[in-house]
């Protein structure tokens, strides 16, 4: 892994202060870090000369008068990052300024679910040499995969994508020399909840319910990946499902992921069905749909209860288009969890179900670019 473009510890700490405290002054930085004012001034001059930081105006003078302090902020035009989520049918792409602001979001459909097609889609639609009117242009690329990524950043399992023995990181390195990161989508959702939250939360679980079910774990402020990147694979949790004729143990995501429910309803209703249509049928009280949603609530509540017993995190965030579309599911989950335990389990729907993965990816690559993996940056 690259060391990052910032090497000096004090420079990193000062830049962290500016990331986390918009329009901060030199004096306040020195006070927060208990650092000599002259040292802070020298480092700030270097950061401004290198375009990491900009001056945004003058603050209020003290009661005793004197010069008004200069306010400092991250220079969003230092450069930009690209985040890509390799989904089931589409490549979702987000461009972010250096400070995390969204520049643009695009979506490109796949012709087939193979890694060569994903790579061709990127090459056809994304100009990696475009500066986008920023000072340094593209700074880094962050990739999200709905599968398992090991600690060497190799994809070791991708249930929805035929890899064809190709490495997307190696392919992209042939056309750009910026840092490239690849990570599991649930882990990136967890990073989003950690870095885009108003409150500092040191221990959280982000449960992602889409085609499969996975979880990202933040423990003591850091992403926990496990021995080989397989931590949080909740979808592989085995259950006996009494309504199944074969009575075999099954993975919960085979039965109660969003796609599993839609597929079962398509079979029962003998028609095509998408999430929005299912939501409308639920609101009309269509029996097959309400039965499926009620079972979904029961099983996901059981899964969340078991996860909480093991990790006892501050909060469990749910990243689920299904729950976002049908808010009553959240109420049902809270009631089920209350009935299972006297201890209150804090669950919340992600504040950005649509873009949490891409925003988490943008944060991840920005930390890596700066060599600030273990310093909290608030976006």
Long-range contacts (C-beta under 8 A, 24 or more apart in sequence): 1-368, 2-179, 2-368, 2-369, 2-371, 3-371, 4-368, 4-369, 4-370, 4-371, 4-372, 5-369, 5-370, 5-371, 6-370, 6-371, 6-372, 7-371, 8-43, 10-35, 10-39, 10-43, 11-43, 11-46, 11-47, 12-370, 12-371, 12-372, 12-375, 13-375, 14-40, 14-43, 14-44, 14-47, 15-47, 15-52, 15-53, 15-74, 15-370, 15-372, 16-372, 16-375, 16-376, 16-377, 18-53, 18-72, 18-73, 18-74, 19-74, 19-99, 19-377, 19-378, 19-379, 20-376, 20-377, 20-378, 22-73, 23-56, 23-57, 23-59, 23-71, 23-72, 23-73, 24-71, 24-72, 24-73, 25-59, 25-69, 25-70, 25-71, 25-72, 26-69, 26-70, 26-72, 27-69, 29-72, 44-72, 51-75, 51-77, 51-78, 51-135, 51-136, 52-78, 52-98, 73-99, 74-98, 74-99, 75-99, 75-135, 76-101, 77-133, 77-134, 77-135, 78-134, 78-135, 78-136, 78-139, 79-134, 79-135, 79-136, 79-137, 79-138, 79-139, 80-132, 80-134, 80-137, 80-138, 80-139, 81-138, 81-139, 81-140, 81-141, 81-142, 81-362, 81-365, 81-366, 81-369, 82-126, 82-128, 82-138, 82-140, 82-141, 82-142, 83-141, 83-142, 83-143, 83-144, 83-358, 83-359, 83-361, 83-362, 83-365, 84-122, 84-141, 84-142, 84-143, 84-144, 84-358, 84-361, 85-144, 85-185, 85-357, 85-358, 85-361, 86-118, 86-143, 86-144, 86-145, 86-146, 86-161, 86-168, 87-146, 88-113, 88-146, 88-160, 88-210, 88-211, 89-113, 91-118, 91-121, 91-122, 91-125, 92-357, 92-358, 93-125, 93-126, 93-358, 94-355, 94-358, 94-359, 94-361, 94-362, 95-132, 96-359, 96-362, 96-366, 97-134, 98-134, 98-139, 98-366, 99-379, 100-196, 100-359, 100-362, 100-363, 100-366, 100-379, 102-355, 102-359, 103-132, 105-355, 105-358, 113-160, 113-161, 113-162, 114-161, 114-162, 114-163, 114-164, 115-161, 115-162, 115-163, 115-164, 115-166, 115-168, 116-164, 116-166, 118-161, 118-168, 119-166, 119-168, 119-171, 119-172, 122-172, 123-175, 128-172, 128-175, 128-176, 128-178, 129-176, 138-176, 138-178, 139-178, 139-179, 139-365, 139-366, 139-369, 140-178, 140-179, 140-180, 140-181, 140-365, 140-366, 140-368, 140-369, 141-172, 141-176, 141-178, 141-179, 141-180, 141-181, 141-365, 142-180, 142-181, 142-182, 142-183, 142-188, 142-361, 142-362, 142-364, 142-365, 143-168, 143-169, 143-180, 143-181, 143-182, 143-183, 143-361, 144-182, 144-183, 144-184, 144-185, 144-188, 144-357, 144-358, 144-361, 145-182, 145-183, 145-184, 145-185, 146-184, 146-185, 146-210, 146-211, 146-212, 147-184, 148-184, 148-229, 148-230, 148-233, 149-182, 149-183, 149-184, 149-229, 150-228, 150-229, 151-225, 151-228, 151-229, 153-181, 153-182, 153-183, 155-182, 156-228, 156-229, 159-211, 159-212, 160-211, 179-365, 179-368, 179-369, 181-361, 181-364, 181-365, 181-368, 183-361, 183-364, 184-214, 184-216, 184-229, 184-232, 185-210, 185-214, 185-357, 186-214, 186-215, 186-216, 186-232, 186-319, 187-216, 187-223, 187-225, 187-232, 187-360, 188-216, 188-356, 188-357, 188-358, 188-360, 188-361, 188-364, 189-216, 189-317, 189-319, 189-350, 189-356, 189-357, 189-360, 190-215, 190-216, 190-217, 190-218, 190-223, 190-317, 190-360, 191-216, 191-218, 191-223, 191-360, 191-361, 191-363, 191-364, 192-350, 192-352, 192-356, 192-357, 192-359, 192-360, 192-363, 193-218, 193-317, 193-350, 193-356, 193-360, 194-218, 194-221, 194-376, 195-360, 195-363, 195-376, 195-377, 195-378, 195-379, 196-351, 196-352, 196-356, 196-359, 196-360, 196-363, 196-378, 196-379, 200-376, 201-314, 201-315, 202-314, 203-311, 203-313, 203-314, 204-313, 204-314, 204-315, 204-316, 204-317, 205-232, 205-307, 205-311, 205-313, 205-315, 205-316, 205-317, 206-316, 206-317, 206-318, 206-319, 206-350, 206-356, 207-234, 207-304, 207-307, 207-316, 207-317, 207-318, 207-319, 207-320, 208-319, 208-320, 208-357, 209-257, 209-258, 209-300, 209-318, 209-319, 209-320, 209-322, 209-323, 210-257, 210-258, 210-259, 210-319, 210-320, 210-321, 211-257, 211-258, 211-259, 212-253, 212-257, 212-259, 213-252, 213-253, 213-256, 213-257, 213-303, 215-307, 217-311, 217-313, 218-313, 219-311, 221-376, 222-374, 234-303, 234-307, 237-303, 237-306, 239-299, 252-299, 252-303, 255-299, 256-295, 256-296, 256-299, 256-300, 258-320, 258-321, 258-322, 261-292, 261-293, 261-296, 261-322, 264-292, 265-289, 265-292, 275-321, 275-322, 275-325, 276-325, 278-325, 279-325, 279-326, 282-326, 282-328, 283-326, 293-326, 293-329, 293-332, 294-332, 296-322, 296-329, 297-329, 297-332, 297-333, 297-336, 298-336, 300-333, 301-332, 301-333, 301-336, 301-337, 301-340, 302-336, 302-340, 304-333, 304-337, 304-345, 304-347, 305-337, 305-340, 305-341, 305-345, 308-341, 308-345, 314-346, 315-346, 315-347, 315-348, 316-345, 316-346, 316-347, 316-348, 317-347, 317-348, 317-349, 317-350, 318-347, 318-348, 318-349, 318-350, 319-350, 319-353, 319-356, 319-357, 320-349, 320-353, 321-353, 323-349, 324-349, 324-353
